[in-house]
């Protein structure tokens, strides 16, 4: 099992950039695929991006394609989500989660962090 903690969120203006971090504690972080999810006020949680255990495979969802980059440094037990050209619609609580299998839906993720707030204003 792994404990996840997100950081890097904040209040930014449209067009700005942020880099979110997800740090896992435990000796098996590199054995998990990691996904980023977000939930805007009044909306359902949605997937943002995912990365495989090795970091060789990545996947992006919805409008973040072309504006975000997910990466990981297993030596530091950390997964990053770099977000550029932020839009007001990107506002929400961002969560990272770890899964034992690649390509699974949210229900397939076993461990979740508490989230970090991203607020984009005009």
N, C-alpha and C positions, 0 to 999 in steps of 0.2 A: 504494500500500500504506500501511498505517497500523499503528502500534505502540500497543497498548492496555495501560493499567495501572489496576487496580482498587484501591480503598482504602475505608476506612470500616467494615470488619468489626470484630468484637470479641466479648467475652463480655457477655451481657446476661441479664436475667431475663425470664421469660415476662410478656408484657404491655407490655414496653418497646418502644422504637422505635429504628431505625437508618436512616441515609441512606448508601447506598453510592454511590461515584463511579467513573466510568470515564472516564479521560482519554486521548484519542487524540493522538498526535503525527504530524504530516504535514499536507500542504496539502489533503487531500481528505476530511476527516472528515465534512463535511456531505453528501457524496455517498453515504454508507453508511447503511443501516438498521442499528440496533443492538439486540441482544437480550441479556437476562440469563438465565443458566442456573445451576443449582445441582446439586450432587452430595452426597448424604448418605452417611455411611459404610455400605458394603455395598450401596448402591443405585445404580441407573443414573442418569446425568445427565438432568435434566429441564428443560424450558423454564419460565421464570418470567414474563417479560414481554418485549415488543418494542415498538420505536418506529420510525416511518418516518423518512426522511431529513429531512423538513421538521418533524417533530414533530407534525403534524396528526393522524396515526393512531397509536393505541396498541392493544395487545392484551395481555390477562392470561390466565394459565393456572391451572388447578387451584384450590387453596384460597387463593391469594394475592389473588384477586378480592375487592375490597372492603377489603382491608387494605394494598395496595401501590399506589404511583403511580410510573410511569416518566415521565421528562421529559428534555429535552435543551436545552443552550445551545450552539449551534453556534459562537457567537463565542468561547466558551471551550473548544471541542472536548471538551465534557463531556456525558455522559449520567448521570442520577441514577436511583437506585431507592430511594424512600422506603418503608420497611416499618414498619407500625404493628401493635400488638397481636400481637407476635411469639409464636409457639408453639414448644414444644420440637421439633416436627416441622419447623420452619424451619431447623434446624441443618444446616450443610453448607458446602461451599466454593462461593462464588458467582463466576461468571465472566461477563465481558461479551465480546461478539463482534460483529464487523462483517460485514455482507453487502451485496452489490451489488444484491440483489433483495429486495423485501418479501415476507413471508409464506412464507419457506422453512424447511425443517427444519434441524436442527443441522448436517447435512452441507453445507448451502448457505451456511454462514458461512465466510468466507475467513480472517479474522484473529481470534485469541483472546488474551485476557490470561492472566496466571498465576494469577489468582484471589485472593479474600480470604475468610478464614475467619469464619463467623458461628456462634457457639455460644449457644444459648438454654437456660438452666437454669431449674429450678423453685425 
